[in-house]
């Protein structure tokens, strides 16, 4: 009875009170006789009532906004993926996604759908949300600027940076002189129009530039340090100039704007000499903690909002206040990282794409329907490239850089990206730029950002050099070279133990290289060195315990899987070891449905379908990441399914097919270097019928009779499997094992899947 007491109580309470509710509602219906209803009850049928209700819900402002956000994020991520695949920053793809969803494409060919998804009355909500996203993004950009870098390398960088601003600024004002009469809005004086054209030509996209420098592996070189410093100085100077330009535009005349500029200067002084020391004290108190409590977070976000509000009221735009708050954040790496992680995901993934689409809705490519307008667009692009690219390059050459480095600096400083769009949207909001000029300048921003990668490749080709990247650090010589690529520290340590067990007694004739790649949009230029140190510290400690020297490689990249394969192939390694990635679709019914859907629409799968590679991985037991590494790697590959691998004393090698003979090479290495005991299971009787297999195992039995056992039993007892440290199996046999749902999969502690 005790076991059923709770059930009985539950049924009595819920049943009894449900009956009471039903009785009260029935009695209440009798009170409706003398009441007038706001909406007359029309008998349309229950289905029609449901359809009308659904229609009202679909047209509710919140429902429209949520549908817009879903569409924007999906399309932006897709285009970002496409452009990463062709070696371009994902920000270009996201900008293109905005234009595609705007009147230039979706509105042109599907006007009814475009109008239902982006009705005019909903654009205000989209704009405000995108502005919040920009405020958070500029806060992050301010935090990513390391002012210590400016102090240490200010001399040359300031010369290059300011030359890269003043030259395109002057050319932009010169261009404004020729296009003012035809393109300036009615009632806008020449001064504000010319200043906006000048500042639009002068902007460099610091975030995009920093990502490119990281992706090309030149962030640790002298050139990388100079260009990052130039971009940081450029960012600060350009935003200060922009604040002054906005003040002049809003005030109407230069003299009137002096009041606004004076207030802005007072605001900057208060931020640096009052607010910054206060925030620094908080940073010193909480900077060593792994998490920040809510009151501390509230103080910093309140500072951000008050700062943005102040600059908006002064008249120099809220974004400047957000940027300044980021700059004065406590100079403690861990503290800044915590805030960047809190803010960046929401701003970059959720809110920033809204800004791209809002920009796309304002960009009407159809306005440029005249050859003359296309010529003007081309001339704008030419002036922008000449001013920024060659202006920066000439200044770099003047301060003593080589022609190659000077042109590289010019190409990188010519990157405009998102920062240009922010300036252009401000100009359009202030009605200083017409929709025509806005569209031309958006195209210029896209072209100058898109050309950065190809320009760098061309410069390297002309000077017959390559980017100084991780490949230069790979040790040379006729040694047995193992490359381990790890994502997290625990997998990295297991891979290192495995690699060490293969070369333990051959350290003079072998090398182990540990590599960690991270997505370029997940690591920040501010904490790059700290991030690298944290990633490799556990591995370096493990290598000391194993008395095994390792070389470390770190790189930010747009495509981790492709770069793992490229570095392994071009580095002339003898073996690549990786950990098996876990699929996000494992373990739940919803996960299986999502996984099936993703396999259908996954862009990589579609590419494999067209190139004929899909059949190789049909019903593949590997996750998408590992599948790509397998398909692109042209060398021996080991995939570790890790279950806390500590030692490799007992190893189990099942032989399913004759081609598994190559596994004996690894058996020999383990016996010689780690004195491992190898148990070979002849599943299908290939050892006696295949000469290569028979000879390999016979040779091992002769040399190491105590270290190798050959068994023919197809049924392996679970007690035996539990004693094994590792099972080594070929990739073809692993697929067969997975398909057969063998009990081995759950009972063997760790598995090394080998591709010959």
N, C-alpha and C positions, 0 to 999 in steps of 0.2 A: 504493500500500500504506500510505503514511503516513497518508492520509486515513481509512483504515478501521482503523488500529491501536487507537484508543480503543474503537471499537465491538466489535472482536474481544476485547479484554481484558475489557470489560464483560460480554459474553456468557459468556466462559469462567469468570470469577470468580463471577458470580451463578448461572449454570447449574450449575457444579461444586459450589458450596457448598449450593445448594438440594437437589441430589441427596444430598449428605452428610447434611443435616438430615433428609430423608425416610427415609434408611436407618437413622439413629440412632433416630428415632421408632418405626420398624417393629420394630427390635430391642428397644426399651424396652417394647413392648406385651407381650412374652413374660415380663417380670418381674412382671406383675400377678397371676399365678396364685395366690399365697399372701397377697395383700393384701386387707384389709377396707376397703371404701369408706365414706366418711361418708354419702354419699347413694346409695341403691341405684339402679342403672340400670333404668328402666322403659321398655319399648318402646311409647311412645305415638305414634310417628311423628315425623318431622322437623318437620312443620308445627306439631303440637301443642307440641313442645319449644320451637319459636320463639315461639309465642303465650304460653306460660308465662313464658319469659324476658322478653318485652316487658312482660307484666303486672307482673313483679317490678321491672323498671326504672321503669315508670310510677309505682309506689308507693314508690320510694326517696325518702327525705326531700329529697335534693338536687334530684331531678326535680320534686317537688311545689313546692319553693321557687322553682325557675326558672320553672315554669308560672305560679305566683302572680305573680311579678315581671312577666312578659310581659303577663299579663292586666291587672294593675294599671296599668302604664304606658300601655297602649293605651287603656283605658277613661278613665283620668285625663286623658290628652291630648285625647281626644275631647270630654269634658265641659268641659275648660278652653277648647277652641276654641268650643264652643257658647256659653258664657257671655261670652267675649270678643266674639262677634258681637252679643250683645245689650247690649254696653256695660258689662259687669261684670268685675271682676278674675277672672283664671283660677283663683285660689285657691278661689273659691266653687264653681266647677265641679268642682275636684278633691276638695273636701269632699263634694259631692253624689255624686261617683263612689264615694267610700268608703261612703256610706250605701246606694247602689244595690247594691254588691257584698256588703253585710252582710245580717243577718237581716231588715231592714226591707223588702227587695224580693226580691233573689235567693234568700235563705233562706226567704222566705215562699212564693214561687210555684214555685221550683225547688229544693226542699230536698235532693234526692239529688245534683244537680250541685254545689250549694253545699258540701255535706259532703265531696264528693270533691275539690273544689278547695281548700277551707279546712278540712281535718280538724282536730279539736281539738288533736291532738298536734303539729301543725305551727305553731300560733299562737305558741309560745315563740320559734321561730326568727324569725318575722316581727316580733315585738315587739323582739327584740334588734337586728335590722337597722334597724328604724325608729328606735330610740334612738340608734344610731350616726349615722343621717341627721340627727336633731335636734341632736346634739352638733356636727356639722359646720355645720349651718344656723345655730345660735346663735353659733358662731365667726364666721361671715360677718356676722351682724347686729351683733355687737360691732365688727367692722372697719368697717362702714358708718357707725357713729356717729362724727361729727366733733366731738370735744370742744372744738375751737376755736370752733365755732358757738355752743356753750353759753356760753363765756366772753364772746363778743362781744354776744350778745343775751339774756343770762341774766335780766335784770331783769324784763321783762314776761312772758317765757316761763315762768319758774319759778312766778310767781303763777298764771298760767293752768293750767300743768301740774299743780301740786299741788292746786289747786282741783278740777281734773278727776279727781283721784284721791280726795281726802278726801270729797267730796260723794257720789259713787256708793258709796264704801267704807262710809260711814255708812248709806246707804239699804240697801245689801246686808246689813249686820248687822241693821238693822231688819226687813228681809224674813225673815232667818233666824229671828228671834224668833217670827214667825207660822207658819212652816212646820216648825220644829224637831221638834215633837212628832209630826207626821204623817210627815215625810220623812227625818229623820236616821237613819243606820244604828244598829243596836243596839250599845250600849257606847261610843258616841262622845259625848263631852261637848259642851256648847253652845259653849264657847270655840273649839275647832278648827273646828267646823261653821260658826259665824258668821264666823270669819276667812276661811275659804275662800270663802264666799258673797260676802264683801266684796271680796276680791282679784279674784274672777271678774268682778265688776261694774266693776272699776277699770281693766282692761287696755285698752290701745290697740295695734293692730297696726301698729307702725312701718313694716315693709316694705310692707304694702298701702297705707298712707297715703302713703308716699313715691312709690309707683308712680302713684297717682291724681293727686298734685300734678304729677308729670312729664307724665302723659298729657294733663292739662288745660292744660299750658303755663304754669302759674302759679309754677313753681319759681324764676323770676328776679325775681318781684315781692316787695314788702315782706310781703304776706300769706303768700306761699309760704315765705319765710324764717322768719316767726314760727311758722307751723304745723309746719314741719319741726323747729324748735328745741323747741317744746312736746312734740312726739312723742318726740324724743330724750330730753328730761328726764323725760318720763313713763315711757319704757322703763327707764331706769336706776333711777328711784325705785321703780317697780312690781316690778322684779326683786329689788331689795334687800328690799322688804316681803315678797315671796313667799318669799325665803330665810328671813326671820325667822318667817313663818307656818309653813313646813315644819319649822323647828327646834322651834317650840312644839308642833306636832302630834306629832312624833316623841318629844319629851321628855315629853309628857303634861301638864305644868303650865308656867306662865309662868316660875316661879322656876327650875325645872330647865333650861328652855331658855336661860337666861342664860349657862350654860357654853358651849352650842353657838354662841350669838350672839357671845360673847367670842372663841371660836376663829375664827369667820367673820371678825370684824373684824381679828384678827391676820393671817389669810390675805390679806385685802384689802390691808393695809399692806405685807406681804411682796411681793405682786404689784406694787404701785405703786412701792415704794422699793428693791426688790432686783432683781426679775425684769425690770421695764420698762427700767431703765437698761442692763441686760445686753443685752436685745433691741434697744434703740436703737443700741448700739455695732455690732451685727451689721448692722442696717439701714443705718447710715452707710457701712459698708464695701461692702455689696452693693446698695445702693438705686439706683445709677445703671445697673446692668446690666439687659439685656433679659431675661435668663434667670437662674434661681437654680440653683446646683449642688445635688446630692442631700444632701450633709452639712448645708447650711444649711436646706434644707426639713425634713430629719430633726430638727434642733434645734427648729424651731417646732412641728412636729407632736408631738414629744415633750413640749414645754411644754404644749401643748393637752391631751394625754392625762393628764399628771401633774396638771395643774390640775383637770381634770374628776374624776379619781380622788380628789384631795384633798377637794373639796367633797362628793363622794358619801360619803366616809368620815366627814367632819365631821357630815354630816346635813342639808345644804342643797341637795342634788341636783346631779348632774353637769352639768346644763345651765347652772347659774350659773357654774361653773368655765370652761365653754366660752365663755360670753358675756364673762366677765372677761378671758380670754386675748385675745379679739378686740379689746376696748377698749384694752388696753395694747400692742397691736402698734405698731411704729415708725410715727411720723406722717409717712410718706413716701408720696405718692400712688401712684407707680409700684410701690413695694414692696407696698403693700396690694392694688393691682389685680392683681398677679401671683398673690398668694395667693387672692384672691377668685375669679379665673378658674380656678385649680387645684381649688378646693374646691367652688365653687357648682354646676357642672354635675353632678358626682357626687351632691351632696346634694339638689339641687332636682329634678333630672330622674329620678334612679334611686331614691334612698333615701327622700326626703320623701313621695312618693305612697304608700309602704308605711305611713307613719304615718297618712295620711288613711284608708286602707282599714282599718287596725287600729282606728282610732277608729270607723269605720263599722260594723265587726264588733261593737263594744261598744254602738253606738247602736241601740236597739230602739224604733222609732216605735210599734210595736204595744203597748208598755207604756202608752201614753197613750190607753187605750181607754175612758176615763170623761170625761164633760163637765166634771167637777170638775177633773181633771188638766189639761185643755185651758185652763180658766180660770186655773189657777195658772201655766201656761206663759205665757199672755197677760199676767198680772200681772208675771211675771219680766221679760218683754220691756219692759213699760211702765216698771218701776223702772230697768232698765238704760238706757233711752233718756232718761228724765227726769234721772237722775243724771249721765250722761256728756255727753249732747248739751246740755242746758240748763245744767248746771253749768259746762261749758267756755265756753258762749256768754255767760253772765252774768259770769263772771270776765274774759273778753275785753272785754266792754262796760265793765266797771269800770275797766280799765287804759287806756281811751281809744279802743278800736276802734269803728268804725261798726257799726250793727246788721247790715248785710249781711256785713261781715267777721267779726263775732262769731258769727253763725249759721253761716257757712261753716266757721269753726274748730270750732264745736260738732259739725257734721255729720262733719267729717273725724276729729275725736278720738273719735267714737262708733264708728269702724271697729274691729272686734275680730279677725276673721279667724283665722289660724293660731295666733297667740299665745294666744288664748282656749282653743283646743283643747289646747295644751300644758299650761296651768294645769289644765284639767278632767281631763285624763288623769292628771296627778300626783295630783289629789284622789281619783280613782277607785282608783288604785294604792295610795294610803294608806288606802283604805276610809273616807274622810271623807264621800264622796258615794255615794249609792245609784245603781243603774242608772237609776231613774226620774228623779232630779234631774239626773244626767249627761245624759240624753236631752233634758230640758227646756232645759238650759243650752247644749247643742249647737245646738238650734233657735234659741235667742236669739242665739248667735254668728253663725249664718247670716243671720238677719233683720237684725241691726244692721249687718252688712257689706254685705248686699244693698241696704239702703236708702240707703247713702251717695251713690251716683250720682244716683238720683231726687231725693234731698233737696237736693243741690247745684243740680240743674236747676230745682227748684221755687223755691229762694232767688233764683237769677238771674232767673227769670220774675217773681217778686213785685217785685223791686227794678228790673225792666226793664233788666238789664245782662247782659253775657256774660262768660265767663271771659277774663281777660287772657292771650291766647295769641299764637301766632306770626302770626296774621292781622293783628294791630294793627301789626306791623312792616313790612307790605307797603306799598311806596310808592304813593301815589295820584296822580291826574292823568291827563290824556288822552295818555298815552305808549304806545308799542308795548312791551308788557311780556312778557318771556320768563321762564318758570320752569323751572329745570333741577333734576331730582331724581336724586341719585346715591347709590349704595350704597358703592362703594369709591373711593379717591382717584384711581386711574388713569382710571376711567370718568368721574369728575367733571371731570377736566382736559380730557378729549376733548370732553365735552358743553359745557364752557365755551368751548373753541376754536371749536366749531361755532356756538354762540350769538353769540360775538363776530364771527364772519365774516358774520352776518346784519345786524349793527347797527354795524359798525366806524366808519362815517362819520356815524352818526346818534345819537351818544351823548347829545346834549342832548334828543332826543325819544324816548328809549328807556331801558329799565331791564332789568337781568338780576338775577334772584334765584336764589341757589343754596340748595337745601334738602336736608337730610339727616334722615331719620326712622329711628329705631331701635326695636326691640321693647322695651317697658317692662321686661320681665324680664331684659334683657341689659345694662342700664345701672344703675349704683348711685348713690344720692343722694350718697355720699361723693365720687365722682370725676366728677360730672356736668359741671362746668365744664372739667375737664381733658380729658374725653372729647370734648366739643364742640370745644375748641381743637385737639386732635390731628386731628379729622376735617376741619376747615376750613383748617388751616395750609397744606397743599399747594395748595389752590384759591386762597387769598389770595396766595400767592407767584406762582402762574400769572397771576392777574389783574393783578398789578403788571407782569409781563413784557409782557402784552398791553395795558397802560395802559387797563384796563377796570374801572370801579367795579362792585362787586357788593354786593348785600344778602344776608346769610346768615340762614337760618332753621333752627332745630334743635328737634326735639320727640321725646319718647318716646311711644310709642303701642301700643295693643293690636292694631291692624290697619293695617299699613303701606300696603297697596294702597288700602284705602278712604280713608285719610287723605290720600294723594297726590291722589286724585281730588277729595275734598272741598275741600282747600286750593286746588287749581287752579281748581275751579268757582266757589268763593265769592270768590276773590281777583281775579276779573275779569281774568285773564291772556289774552293774545292767542295764546300758544303754550306748550305744555308739552313739554319734551324729557326723555326718560328713556333709560336704557340697557337693552338686551335682557338679561334675566336668563337664566342658564344653567340648564337642567334637570339635576337630579341623576340623571336616568334616561338620559342620553345616553352612547352609546359602547360599551356592553357588552350581551351577550345577557341577562344577569340584569337589567340596568338597564331593558331594553325590557319584560321580563316585569313588573317592579315598576311601571314607568310605566303599563302597560296596566291592572294591578290597581288602581293608585291612581286612574286616571281613572274606573274603575267605582265605587269606594267613596268618592271625594273628596266631602266635604260641599258644597263650592261647586258642583261639577258637578250634584249632586242638586237644589240650589236653582235653578240655571239650568234644569234639566229641568222643574221645576214652574212656573217663571215664563215658560217659552217662549223663553229666551235660548240654549238649548243649540245650536239649529240654526245660530246665527250663527257658532259657533266649532267646528263639527264638522270633524274632521281639521285643527285649527288648527296652523299652524307655530310658534305662540308658546308659551312656557312659561306655567305657571299664573299666575304673578305678573303678567306683562305682559298676559295675557288679561283678568284682572280690571280692570286699569287702563284697557284699551281699552273695556271694556263700561261703565265708570262715568264716564268723562271726557266732558264735553259741550262740548268746545272743540277747536281744532286740536291735534293730537298728533304728535310726531315720536319714533320709536323708533330709536335708534342701535345698529347692529350694529358695534361698534368693533373695528378692527384697527389700533390705535395711530395714530389720526387726528392729524396734526400741522398740516397746512395744507389749504385748500380752494381750490386753484388750478385744478384740472381736475375738472369735474363732468359726470357722465353721467346723462341722464334718459330712460329708455325710456317711450314712450307706448303702452300696450296697449289702453286704452279711451278713449272720448271724455271720460269724467268725469275723466280725468287732467289736464284743462286747468288745474286749480287749482295744479298744481306750477309753472306758469310764474310765479306770484307770488313763489315762493322763488328761482327762477332770476333774476328781476329784482333781488331783494335782494342776492343773492350777487355779481351783476355790478356793481351800483352800489357796494356796500360793500367788496368784496374784490377787484374786478377779475377775478373768476373767468371761466374759459372754459367755456361750457356746450355740451355735445354732446347734441342731442335725437335719439333714434332713433324713427322712426315705424314701429312694428312691424307694425300692421295697416292702414295707410293712412288713419288717421282725420284727419290734419292737413289733407288736401285736401278732405275731405267734411264736416268739422265747422267751422262758422263761428267759434265761440268760440276753438277751438284755433288756427285759421288766423290770426285777428286778433291773438291774444296773441303768437304766434311772429313774425308779420310786424312787429308794433310793436317787439319786441326787436331784430329784424334791422335795422330802420330806425335805432333809437337807438344800438345797440351792434353794428355790423356785424362787428367783429373779435372779439367775445366770444361769439358764438353760431353753431353749425353745425347744420344739419338733415341727417340721413342717412336713407336708406331701406333700407340693407343689413340683412337679417335675420341674417346670419352676421357677428358681430363678431369680429375677430381678437384673439387673446389678447395680442398686443403692445400693442394699443390699450387693452384693459382694464387691463393692468399699469401704464399711465401715468396712470390716473385716480386721484384722491384719494378720490372719494366718488361713490356712485350714489344718486340720489334716486328713489324709486318709491312709488306709492300702495299702500295696504294691500291693496286688492283685487288689484292686479297682482302684488304680492309673493306672495300665496297661489298665484296661477296659476304663478308662476315656480318656487316650491318644488315644486308638484305635477309640473311638467314636468322637474324635476331638471336645470335649465339649468347649463351650465358657468360662467355668469356668477357664480354663488353662490360659487365657490371662487376666482375670478380677480379680482374687484373688491375692492380693499383694505377699504373701509368702506361701509356701506349705511345710508341714512336712510329709514325707512319712514314715510310720512306718512298720517295720518288727517285728513280735512277736517272 
